[in-house]
């Protein structure tokens, strides 16, 4: 018997399948990462295709009969268009979705993940539309990446001092123990990446502003140079690649 359900979802990723279909990775409002099929989505003029692009908030209907669900209807509710107009913001937003794509499996439930990602994207998009504050929006998305990794089971231990010796300021991110260490302690690590003190300070701000106690918009008030945001994004992407390997 075919079951039909509807939901508002964040489209995480897509990939081609068979001759005319696409498979979509979506994050549902009940915090489940699912894969659904778009039958004929690769055909010219397919109705669901424009509404199922990555980084869209979409209302969908899915028909399910034993196997993978098939999208029968899709309507984009929010395109986060302001994030798409700036290369840096679009890059960070896609990096946020990459964490979900690489570090989850089909039908995996991650409590509070939908709220974190949707509210962060929505807040960052609104800030750009209202104030043109590109840096503030980028900081929000980086904060969401940091806590998405934690929700997916890969938290980073951050302190104002080296987590290992507590005697010096952290200057390296040690991936094999998921912590920030000083240069002396990092020489004993197998996989350590040097970071600036500004990045270490920004990660400490992220760690102390937890999602359940912080609205993302408050992060827009933190002034962060573009070079520090770029370095932080590279670090978090390296962390994603490391844990996904």
Secondary structure as UniProt FT lines:
FT   STRAND          3..17
FT   TURN            18..20
FT   STRAND          21..27
FT   TURN            29..30
FT   STRAND          32..38
FT   TURN            39..42
FT   TURN            44..45
FT   TURN            47..48
FT   HELIX           49..51
FT   STRAND          57..64
FT   STRAND          70..78
FT   HELIX           81..84
FT   HELIX           87..103
FT   TURN            106..107
FT   STRAND          108..109
FT   TURN            111..112
FT   HELIX           113..131
FT   HELIX           134..151
FT   TURN            152..153
FT   TURN            163..165
FT   STRAND          172..174
FT   TURN            175..178
FT   STRAND          179..181
FT   HELIX           183..186
FT   TURN            187..188
FT   STRAND          192..194
FT   HELIX           197..208
FT   TURN            211..213
FT   HELIX           216..221
FT   HELIX           226..244
//
